[in-house]
Amino acid sequence: MALIIIISAIIGLMVFLGSLSLPTNAQNVLKTIGSPGSGNGQLNDPRGVVVDTKGNLYVVDSGNNRIQEFDSNGKFIRTWGSLGMGDGQFNRPLGITLDYTQGYVYVTDTGNERVEKFTGNGTFITSWGSFGTGIGQFNTPIGIDEDETKQNVYVTDVGNNRVERFASNGLFVSQWGSIGSGPSQFNNPGRVSVDPSGNVFVADFGNDRIEKFDGNGKLIMTWGSLGQNNGQFYNPTGMTVQFPQGNVYVFGNGNHRIQEFTNDGKFVNKWDLPLGISAPSIRGNDIAVNSAGTIFLTDPNSNTISVISATPVTQR
């Protein structure tokens, strides 16, 4: 009788796990970039990532408190930054974005509660922010992106559950959001991304959804809920908008998958990923997509960047 009970329990567990539809497919990962360490081209807790118009990758090497640049094949180009509070230094940076027209690089220097702005080769230009709840202040800034047309910089101020909008020189412009699950509210907003029309997308990590706003913070729509089905999320961390197409890509670390949506939230595709690619925290994985549709996913667990095929391979 005891043996029958054990066998029944095992079968029940297998059925339960199967019902979760957890992805097991590793074929979507074409290759990896980087290896654990602190040398050139090595990574320690990589977080934010962005790709420029030439296909070069800029990676927030958070554990090494620096930015690294790689070419489209993963060859190391340059690095800048070190641990500290001075100009051009970092304390656990997490987010990064580019000004594609002028080549500026913006980084959320999370531990120092500020944003830093650099030239494309890493020369420091300016910084802004401090710890607090007032305008222009931060409590754990993570996501960052820029509106190319209006030169506005949007930052997710996670601890204050809001988005702050700045001019490219750091001058505060506006803000929106509060704690909650209602319209225009957030529960730990993570990554932020701006589309070619200036619309602002926010990965609402704790509410398992994406919120879309216009550039002034007016809510346009939301989509998503907690779950494993297409269009559902489990802690969305990485998010980006592909240029010039405008489709939205979201990585959910609880689901171990990337999903692609149209600009108005309609499900398009999904990429199932190995179970090891996950960092169960709002500070976790981030993604970038080049114009050809190739996806780059930071993997803090393996200290590498996973290169994901433009066309998903599904295997269950």
Salt bridges, closest charged atoms under 4 A:
ASP45 OD1 - ARG47 NH2 2.72
ASP45 OD2 - ARG92 NH1 2.77
ASP61 OD2 - ARG66 NE 2.67
GLU69 OE1 - ARG78 NH1 2.51
ASP109 OD2 - ARG114 NE 2.72
GLU116 OE2 - ARG114 NH2 3.43
ASP157 OD2 - ARG162 NE 2.65
GLU164 OE2 - ARG162 NH2 3.46
ASP204 OD2 - ARG209 NE 2.78
GLU211 OE2 - ARG209 NH2 3.37
ASP272 OD2 - ARG316 NH2 3.04
ASP286 OD1 - ARG191 NE 3.72
